[in-house]
């Protein structure tokens, strides 16, 4: 008789997935162990941050497990996991780019203070942004300010406010859409 772990190690991914759907946690652990390190390595090569890579891969496996009953895997489990990784990394780059652009905007606003006309325009823009942010729903505004002014990561905000990372991303997206809509002449700054 084979030890229980050897049994799972010998099964193909799709069978482990089917067992995971039946709430077999050992099958899920086998999938996790089988793909964890290669996903981390791939994420690290793209992000150049071990911590971010681990967080993203952990999020992928949590989501995978939570959605196991509804997932329809039409390709291999490995292909599904790498596709999920690709989208998570793209979202991370998008969030980082947005954060950097907003910080540049704030820096630009400070630099403009040397010139009187630009100072007035920068103050005017600052007031417009503050008014728009004040009109947002409380949680949306809070998330956006924590992200942009507090330089917090989506994960940190998620933990601080006890909401999911996807909810954090939705709040930030809503705030950015509102800013872009109400300040179209400055859309390059976001």
SESEVEX-362304 format. One record per atom (N, C-alpha, C, O, CB): residue in one letter; x, y, z. Coordinates in steps of 0.1 Angstrom, whole numbers, plus 5000, padded with zeros to 4 digits. Glycine has a CB too. Layout:
! SESEVEX-362304
AXYZ
...
This chain:
! SESEVEX-362304
X500849885000
X500050005000
X500950125000
X501950135007
X499050005012
X500550224992
X501350354991
X500950445002
X499750455007
X501050424977
X501950525007
X501550625017
X500650725011
X500750744999
X502850695023
X499750785019
X498750875013
X499350995005
X498751024995
X497950935024
X500451055009
X501051165002
X501551124988
X501451194978
X502151225010
X502051004987
X502550954974
X501450934964
X501550964952
X503350814976
X500250894969
X499150874961
X498751014954
X498551014942
X497950824969
X498751114962
X498351254956
X499451304947
X499151364936
X498151354967
X500751274950
X501851324942
X501851254928
X502351314918
X503151294949
X501251144927
X501251064914
X500051104905
X500051074893
X501150924917
X499051174911
X497851214903
X498151334894
X498951424898
X496651244912
X497551334882
X497751454874
X496951564880
X496051544888
X497251414859
X497251684875
X496651804881
X495151804880
X494451844889
X497151924873
X494551764869
X493151774867
X492451684877
X491351714881
X492751734852
X492951564880
X492351484890
X492451544904
X491551534912
X493051344890
X493651604907
X493751674919
X492751784920
X492151814931
X495151734921
X492551854909
X491551964909
X490151904912
X489351964920
X491552034896
X489751794905
X488451734908
X488351694922
X487251714928
X488251604898
X489351634928
X489351604943
X489151724951
X488451724961
X490551524947
X489851834947
X489751964955
X488352014954
X487852064964
X490752064949
X487651994943
X486252044942
X485351964952
X484352004956
X485752024928
X485851844955
X485051754965
X485551784979
X485351704988
X485251614961
X486251894981
X486751944994
X487851855000
X487951845012
X485551945004
X488651794991
X489751714995
X490951814997
X491551844987
X490051594985
X491251845009
X492251945012
X493651895008
X494551965005
X492251995026
X493851765010
X495151705006
X495451714991
X496651734987
X495251555011
X494451704983
X494551724969
X494951864966
X495851894957
X493251684961
X494351964973
X494652104971
X496152124975
X496852194968
X493652194979
X496552074987
X497852084991
X498852034981
X499952094979
X498052015005
X498551924975
X499451864965
X499551954953
X500651974947
X498851724960
X498452014948
X498552114937
X499352234942
X500152284934
X497152164933
X499152284954
X499852394959
X501352364959
X502152454954
X499352424974
X501752254965
X503152224965
X503752204952
X504952234949
X503352094974
X503052144942
X503452124929
X503752254921
X504752254913
X502452034921
X502952354923
X503052474915
X503652594922
X503952694915
X501752504909
X503652594935
X504052714943
X505352774939
X505452894935
X504052674958
X506452694939
X507752754937
X507952804923
X508552904921
X508852644940
X507352734913
X507552784899
X506752914897
X507253004889
X507152674889
X505552924903
X504853044902
X505553164909
X505553274904
X503453034908
X506153134920
X506853234928
X508053284919
X508353404918
X507453184941
X508753184913
X509953224905
X509553314893
X510253414890
X510653094900
X508453274887
X507953354875
X507553494880
X507953594873
X506753284869
X506853504891
X506353634896
X507553714900
X507653834897
X505453614908
X508553654906
X509753734911
X510553784899
X510953904900
X510653644919
X510653714888
X511353754877
X510653884871
X511353974866
X511453644866
X509353884872
X508654004866
X508654124876
X508754234871
X507253964863
X508454094889
X508254204898
X509554244906
X509654354911
X507254154909
X510554164906
X511754184913
X511554214928
X512254294934
X512454304907
X510554154933
X510254164948
X509754024953
X508653984948
X509254274950
X510453964961
X510053834967
X508753844974
X507853764973
X511153774976
X508653954982
X507453974990
X506153994981
X505153924984
X507554094999
X506254074971
X505154094962
X504853964955
X503653924953
X505454204952
X505853894950
X505653764943
X504953664952
X503953604948
X507053704939
X505353654965
X504653564974
X503253604977
X502353514977
X505453554987
X503053734978
X501653774981
X500753744969
X499653704971
X501653934983
X501253774957
X500353754945
X500053604944
X498953564941
X501053804933
X501053514945
X500853374944
X499953324954
X499053234952
X502153294944
X500053374967
X499253334977
X497753374974
X496853294976
X499653394991
X497553494969
X496253534965
X495653454954
X494453424954
X496353684960
X496453404945
X495953324934
X495453184940
X494353144936
X497153294924
X496253124949
X495753004955
X494553014963
X493752934964
X496952934962
X494453124971
X493353154979
X492053164970
X491053104973
X493453274988
X492153244960
X491053264950
X490753124944
X489553094942
X491453364940
X491753054939
X491552924933
X490752834942
X489752764938
X492852854930
X491052824955
X490352744964
X488952784967
X488052714968
X491152734978
X488852924969
X487552974972
X486552954960
X485352944962
X487653124975
X487052954948
X486152944936
X486152804930
X485652784919
X486653044925
X486752714937
X486852574932
X485552514927
X485552444917
X487452484942
X484452544933
X483152494929
X482652544916
X481852484909
X482152514940
X483152664912
X482552734901
X483552744889
X483152774878
X482252874904
X484852704892
X485852714881
X485552614870
X485252494873
X487252694887
X485752654858
X485652564846
X487052574840
X487352674833
X484452604836
X487852474842
X489152474836
X489152404823
X488952284822
X490252414846
X489352484812
X489252424799
X490652394794
X490752314784
X488552524789
X491652444800
X493052404797
X493552334809
X492752284817
X493952534793
X494852324810
X495452254821
X495352344834
X495252464833
X496852214819
X495452284845
X495452354858
X496652444858
X496552564863
X495452254870
X497752394854
X498952484853
X498752604845
X499152714848
X500152394848
X498152584833
X497952694824
X496952794831
X497152924829
X497352654810
X495952744838
X495052834845
X495752924855
X495553044856
X493952754852
X496652854863
X497352924873
X498353034868
X498453144873
X498152824882
X498952994857
X499853094850
X499153214844
X499553324844
X500753024840
X497953184839
X497053294833
X496653384845
X496653504843
X495853234826
X496253324856
X495853404868
X497053494872
X496953604876
X495353314879
X498253434872
X499453504876
X499753624867
X500053734871
X500653404876
X499553594854
X499753704844
X498853824847
X499353934847
X499453654830
X497553794850
X496653904852
X496953974865
X496854094866
X495253854852
X497353904875
X497753964888
X498954054887
X498954164893
X497953854899
X499954004879
X501154094877
X500754214869
X501254324872
X502254004870
X499954204859
X499554324851
X498754414860
X498954544859
X498554274840
X497954364869
X497254454879
X498254524888
X498054644891
X496254374887
X499254454892
X500254514901
X500954624894
X501254734899
X501254404906
X501354604881
X502054704873
X501154824871
X501554934872
X502554644860
X499854794868
X498954904866
X498754984879
X498755114879
X497554844862
X498654924891
X498554994903
X499755074906
X499755194911
X498254894915
X500955014904
X502255084906
X502355204897
X502755314901
X503454984904
X501955184884
X502055304875
X501055414879
X501455534878
X501655254861
X499955374883
X498955484888
X499455554900
X499455674901
X497555414891
X500055474910
X500655534922
X501755634918
X501855744923
X501155434931
X502655594909
X503755674905
X503355804898
X503855914900
X504755594896
X502355784889
X501855904882
X501156004891
X501456124890
X500755854871
X500455954901
X499856044911
X500956114919
X500856234922
X498855974920
X501956044923
X503056104931
X503756204922
X504156314927
X504055994935
X503956184909
X504556284901
X503756404900
X504256514900
X504856224887
X502456384900
X501456494899
X501656584912
X501756704911
X500056444898
X501756514923
X501956584936
X503256664936
X503356774941
X501856494948
X504256594931
X505656654930
X505556774920
X506056884923
X506656554925
X504856754909
X504756864899
X504056984906
X504357104903
X503956814887
X503056954914
X502257064920
X503257144930
X503157264930
X501157004929
X504157074937
X505057144945
X506057224937
X506457334941
X505857044954
X506557164926
X507557234918
X506957364912
X507657464910
X508057144906
X505657364909
X504957474902
X504957594912
X504757704907
X503557434899
X505157584924
X505057694934
X506157804931
X506057914936
X505257644948
X507157774923
X508157874920
X507657984910
X508158094910
X509357804913
X506657944903
X506058044893
X504658074898
X503857984900
X506057974879
X504358204899
X503058254905
X501858194897
X500958144903
X503058404904
X501858204884
X500758164876
X500558014877
X499457964879
X500958194861
X501657934877
X501557794879
X501157754893
X500457664896
X502857724876
X501557844903
X501157824917
X499657834918
X498957754925
X501857914926
X499057934912
X497557954913
X496857834906
X495957784911
X497158084906
X497357794894
X496757674888
X496957544896
X495957474897
X497457654874
X498057534902
X498257414910
X497357414922
X496757314926
X499757404915
X497157524929
X496257544940
X494857514936
X494057444942
X496357674947
X494457564924
X493157544919
X492857404916
X491857344919
X492957634906
X493857334910
X493757194907
X493657114920
X492857024921
X494957144899
X494457154930
X494457084943
X493057094949
X492556994955
X495457144952
X492457214948
X491057234954
X490057144946
X489157084952
X490657384953
X490157144933
X489257064925
X489356914929
X488356844931
X489557084910
X490556874930
X490856724934
X490256704948
X489556604950
X492356694934
X490556794957
X489956774971
X488456774971
X487856694978
X490456894980
X487856864963
X486356864962
X485856734956
X484856684961
X485856984954
X486456684946
X486056564940
X486156444949
X485256364951
X486856534927
X487356444956
X487556334966
X486456344977
X486056244982
X488956344972
X486156464981
X485156484992
X483756434988
X482956394996
X485056634996
X483556434975
X482156394970
X482056244968
X480956184967
X481956454956
X483256174969
X483156024968
X482555964981
X482556024991
X484655964966
X482055844980
X481655774992
X482755755001
X483955744997
X481055634988
X482455755014
X483455755025
X484555645023
X485755675023
X482855735038
X484155525021
X485155415020
X485955425008
X487155405008
X484455275020
X485355464996
X486055484984
X487155594986
X488355584982
X485155524972
X486755704992
X487655824994
X488855775003
X489955805001
X486955945000
X488455705014
X489455665024
X490455565017
X491655585019
X488755595035
X490055475009
X490955375002
X491855454993
X493055434993
X490055274995
X491255544985
X492055624975
X493155704982
X494255704978
X491155714967
X492755774993
X493755855000
X494855775007
X495955805007
X493055945011
X494455655012
X495455565018
X496455515007
X497655505010
X494755445025
X495855494995
X496755444984
X497655554979
X498855534977
X495855394973
X497055674977
X497855774970
X498655864979
X499755904977
X496955854962
X498055904990
X498755995000
X499455915010
X500555955015
X497756085007
X498955805014
X499655715024
X500655625018
X501355555026
X498655645032
X500755615005
X501655514998
X501455375003
X502455305004
X503055565000
X500255335007
X500055195011
X499755105000
X499155154990
X498855195022
X500154985001
X499854884990
X498354844991
X497754865002
X500754764991
X497854784981
X496454734981
X496254634992
X495254624999
X496054674968
X497254554994
X497254455005
X497154515018
X496354475027
X498454355004
X497954615021
X497954685034
X496654745036
X496154735048
X499154795034
X496054815026
X494754875028
X493754775031
X492854785039
X494354955015
X493754665024
X492854555025
X492854505040
X491854475046
X493154435016
X494054485045
X494254435059
X493754545069
X493054505079
X495654405062
X494154675067
X493754775076
X492254795077
X491654815088
X494354905072
X491554785065
X490154815065
X489254685065
X488054685066
X489754885053
X489954565065
X489354435066
X488354425054
X487154385056
X488554425079
X488854455042
X488154425030
X489054355020
X490254345022
X487654565024
X488454295010
X489254215001
X490154314992
X489754424990
X488354134992
X491154254986
X492054334977
X491254374965
X491454484960
X493254244973
X490354294960
X489654324948
X488654444951
X488454534943
X488754204943
X488154454964
X487354564968
X488154694968
X487754804964
X486654544981
X489454684973
X490354794973
X490554844959
X490454964956
X491654754980
X490854754950
X491054784936
X489854854929
X489954944921
X491454664928
X488654804933
X487454864927
X487255004932
X486855094925
X486254774931
X487555034945
X487455164951
X488355264944
X488055374940
X487655164966
X489655214942
X490655304936
X490255324921
X490355444916
X492055234936
X489755224914
X489355244901
X488155344900
X488155424890
X488855104895
X487255334909
X486055424909
X486555564911
X486055654904
X485055384920
X487455584920
X487955724923
X488755774911
X488555894907
X488955724935
X489555694904
X490255734893
X489355774881
X489455874874
X491255634888
X488255694879
X487255714869
X486555854871
X486355934862
X486255604868
X486255874884
X485556004887
X486556114885
X486056224879
X485155994902
X487756104889
X488756214886
X488956234871
X488956354867
X490056184893
X489056134864
X489256144849
X488056204843
X488156294833
X489556014843
X486856174847
X485656224841
X485456374845
X485056454836
X484456144846
X485756414857
X485456544861
X486656644859
X486556764859
X485156554876
X487856584856
X489056664852
X489656614839
X490856574839
X490056664864
X488956614828
X489456554816
X490656624811
X491556564804
X488356554805
X490856754814
X491956824809
X493256784816
X494356814812
X491756974811
X493156714827
X494356664835
X494456514835
X495156464843
X494256714849
X493756444826
X493756304826
X495156244824
X495356124829
X492856244815
X496056314819
X497456264817
X498056244831
X499056164832
X498256364808
X497656314841
X498256314854
X497856184861
X498556154871
X497856434862
X496856114857
X496455994865
X497055874859
X496755764864
X494955984865
